[in-house]
Amino acid sequence: MAGENQKEQTFLERLRHNYRLIIMNNETFEEVGSYRLSLLNVYVIVSLVVVLVAIIVGALIVFTPLRTYVPGYGDVTKQEELMRLNKELDELQKIVNAQQAYNDNIRRILVGEVLENAEENMSVAEIPMDSVAEIDPIIEDEMLRKEVELDQAVLEREILSRSADYIAREIPLEQMFFVPPITGVVSNPFNERDKHFGIDIIAPKNTPIKAAADGFVFVSDWTLETGNTIGIQHSNDLITFYKHNSALLKQTGSYVKAGEAIAIIGNTGELSDGPHLHFEIWHKGKAIDPAQFIIFE
């Protein structure tokens, strides 16, 4: 025990023992500097330098982008970032799909296209043809189908017959009664010289457009220049057009009465510069001034 205590004291004494560090010129042996040191001071200085360097390196890794260059350190952050970007991409894809479906529905509504049930078509396509062939036809269903087809054919003949009667009838324009399609301020009158073959009427937003007379809708569609446009064939070889609407309420082939709402005022088409109705009357292929027969204000 006494020997061990003596060794410990000797070690401590060695740590506390002072040494002198002399720096000399190698060629002239001139003393450049002299420093008084001990092993304990050297250990303390070295330890402080190591701790300080460790703190600086740790701070650089934690608080600066240098951590991304440390192998394995930035993997968790990258994975979280990728998961976040993947989630945002899925949400954007859903928004794009929803917007595309909305645009397709609006286009079908504007052009009057019939939307088939995709789920029904898919379910029918998935049924094997052998199983379909084994199903016996239902007599009541066949009779109902034939009855519907017969009613549709009768309706089509009636529409064609009534349309032909309207076209063939000859009535002087002065004797015809026109309902004002809209009441408002005339912003641009009829001017055949400037090829403005109609009259522009300004009215409040969401104002309904009315049919000027009885007739059949022969066009209900969207065009690049006039936007949502509806045209009606009347008797006496008379045609009226209603352009730049925000929405169309009647489809091609519909029969409308005078004063019946057929569209909503809007600002569609490249030739429109504000919400208004562009109304035209054509008689036997020639444009006439609507203001001669209708009072809009």
URUR-V474363 format. One record per residue. OMEGA is omega in whole degrees, -180 to 180 (* if undefined). BURIAL is 1 if it has 16 or more other ideal C-beta (glycine too) atoms within 10 Angstrom, else 0. Layout:
omega=OMEGA burial=BURIAL
omega=OMEGA burial=BURIAL
This chain:
omega=180 burial=0
omega=179 burial=0
omega=180 burial=0
omega=179 burial=0
omega=180 burial=0
omega=178 burial=0
omega=179 burial=0
omega=178 burial=0
omega=179 burial=0
omega=180 burial=0
omega=179 burial=0
omega=178 burial=0
omega=178 burial=0
omega=179 burial=0
omega=-177 burial=0
omega=-178 burial=0
omega=-178 burial=0
omega=177 burial=0
omega=179 burial=0
omega=178 burial=0
omega=-177 burial=0
omega=178 burial=0
omega=-175 burial=0
omega=174 burial=0
omega=-174 burial=0
omega=-176 burial=0
omega=-176 burial=0
omega=-177 burial=0
omega=178 burial=0
omega=-179 burial=0
omega=-179 burial=0
omega=-180 burial=0
omega=180 burial=0
omega=-176 burial=0
omega=-180 burial=0
omega=-175 burial=0
omega=171 burial=0
omega=-180 burial=0
omega=179 burial=0
omega=178 burial=0
omega=179 burial=0
omega=180 burial=0
omega=-179 burial=0
omega=-179 burial=0
omega=180 burial=0
omega=180 burial=0
omega=179 burial=0
omega=179 burial=0
omega=180 burial=0
omega=-180 burial=0
omega=180 burial=0
omega=178 burial=0
omega=179 burial=0
omega=179 burial=0
omega=-180 burial=0
omega=180 burial=0
omega=179 burial=0
omega=178 burial=0
omega=178 burial=0
omega=-178 burial=0
omega=-174 burial=1
omega=-169 burial=0
omega=180 burial=0
omega=178 burial=0
omega=179 burial=0
omega=-179 burial=0
omega=179 burial=0
omega=179 burial=0
omega=178 burial=0
omega=-178 burial=0
omega=177 burial=0
omega=-177 burial=0
omega=-175 burial=0
omega=-177 burial=1
omega=-178 burial=0
omega=179 burial=0
omega=179 burial=0
omega=-180 burial=0
omega=178 burial=0
omega=179 burial=0
omega=179 burial=0
omega=178 burial=0
omega=179 burial=0
omega=179 burial=0
omega=179 burial=0
omega=178 burial=0
omega=178 burial=0
omega=178 burial=0
omega=178 burial=0
omega=179 burial=0
omega=178 burial=0
omega=179 burial=0
omega=177 burial=0
omega=179 burial=0
omega=179 burial=0
omega=179 burial=0
omega=179 burial=0
omega=179 burial=0
omega=178 burial=0
omega=177 burial=0
omega=178 burial=0
omega=179 burial=0
omega=178 burial=0
omega=179 burial=0
omega=179 burial=0
omega=-180 burial=0
omega=180 burial=0
omega=179 burial=0
omega=-177 burial=0
omega=-177 burial=1
omega=179 burial=0
omega=-179 burial=1
omega=-180 burial=0
omega=-180 burial=0
omega=179 burial=0
omega=179 burial=0
omega=-176 burial=0
omega=-180 burial=0
omega=178 burial=0
omega=178 burial=0
omega=-180 burial=0
omega=-179 burial=0
omega=178 burial=0
omega=-179 burial=0
omega=-178 burial=0
omega=-180 burial=0
omega=179 burial=0
omega=-178 burial=0
omega=180 burial=0
omega=180 burial=0
omega=178 burial=0
omega=-178 burial=0
omega=-178 burial=0
omega=-178 burial=0
omega=179 burial=0
omega=178 burial=0
omega=179 burial=0
omega=-175 burial=0
omega=-179 burial=0
omega=180 burial=0
omega=178 burial=0
omega=180 burial=0
omega=179 burial=0
omega=178 burial=0
omega=180 burial=0
omega=180 burial=0
omega=179 burial=0
omega=179 burial=0
omega=179 burial=0
omega=178 burial=0
omega=179 burial=0
omega=179 burial=0
omega=178 burial=0
omega=179 burial=0
omega=179 burial=0
omega=178 burial=0
omega=180 burial=0
omega=178 burial=0
omega=179 burial=0
omega=-179 burial=0
omega=-179 burial=0
omega=178 burial=0
omega=179 burial=1
omega=178 burial=0
omega=180 burial=0
omega=-180 burial=1
omega=-174 burial=1
omega=-176 burial=0
omega=-180 burial=0
omega=178 burial=0
omega=176 burial=0
omega=-179 burial=0
omega=-179 burial=0
omega=-179 burial=0
omega=-179 burial=0
omega=179 burial=0
omega=180 burial=0
omega=174 burial=1
omega=177 burial=0
omega=-180 burial=1
omega=179 burial=1
omega=177 burial=1
omega=-178 burial=0
omega=-178 burial=1
omega=178 burial=0
omega=-178 burial=0
omega=-179 burial=0
omega=-176 burial=0
omega=177 burial=0
omega=180 burial=1
omega=-178 burial=0
omega=-179 burial=0
omega=179 burial=0
omega=-180 burial=0
omega=172 burial=0
omega=-170 burial=0
omega=178 burial=1
omega=-178 burial=1
omega=-179 burial=1
omega=-180 burial=1
omega=178 burial=1
omega=180 burial=1
omega=-179 burial=1
omega=179 burial=0
omega=179 burial=0
omega=176 burial=0
omega=179 burial=1
omega=175 burial=1
omega=-176 burial=1
omega=176 burial=1
omega=-178 burial=1
omega=-180 burial=1
omega=177 burial=1
omega=177 burial=1
omega=-179 burial=1
omega=177 burial=1
omega=180 burial=1
omega=174 burial=0
omega=176 burial=0
omega=-169 burial=1
omega=178 burial=0
omega=176 burial=1
omega=-177 burial=0
omega=-175 burial=0
omega=-173 burial=0
omega=178 burial=1
omega=179 burial=1
omega=-174 burial=1
omega=176 burial=1
omega=179 burial=1
omega=-177 burial=1
omega=175 burial=1
omega=180 burial=1
omega=176 burial=1
omega=176 burial=1
omega=179 burial=1
omega=-176 burial=1
omega=-180 burial=1
omega=174 burial=1
omega=179 burial=1
omega=179 burial=1
omega=-169 burial=1
omega=177 burial=1
omega=-179 burial=1
omega=175 burial=1
omega=178 burial=1
omega=178 burial=1
omega=-176 burial=1
omega=-179 burial=1
omega=179 burial=1
omega=179 burial=0
omega=-179 burial=0
omega=-179 burial=0
omega=175 burial=1
omega=-176 burial=1
omega=176 burial=1
omega=177 burial=0
omega=-179 burial=0
omega=179 burial=0
omega=-179 burial=0
omega=-178 burial=0
omega=-178 burial=1
omega=177 burial=1
omega=-178 burial=1
omega=-177 burial=1
omega=-177 burial=1
omega=-177 burial=0
omega=180 burial=1
omega=-178 burial=1
omega=-177 burial=0
omega=-179 burial=0
omega=179 burial=1
omega=178 burial=0
omega=-179 burial=0
omega=178 burial=1
omega=176 burial=1
omega=171 burial=1
omega=-174 burial=1
omega=-179 burial=1
omega=173 burial=1
omega=178 burial=1
omega=180 burial=1
omega=-179 burial=0
omega=177 burial=0
omega=-179 burial=0
omega=180 burial=0
omega=178 burial=1
omega=-178 burial=1
omega=180 burial=1
omega=-178 burial=1
omega=178 burial=0
omega=-175 burial=0
omega=-175 burial=0
omega=173 burial=1
omega=-174 burial=0
omega=-175 burial=1
omega=* burial=0
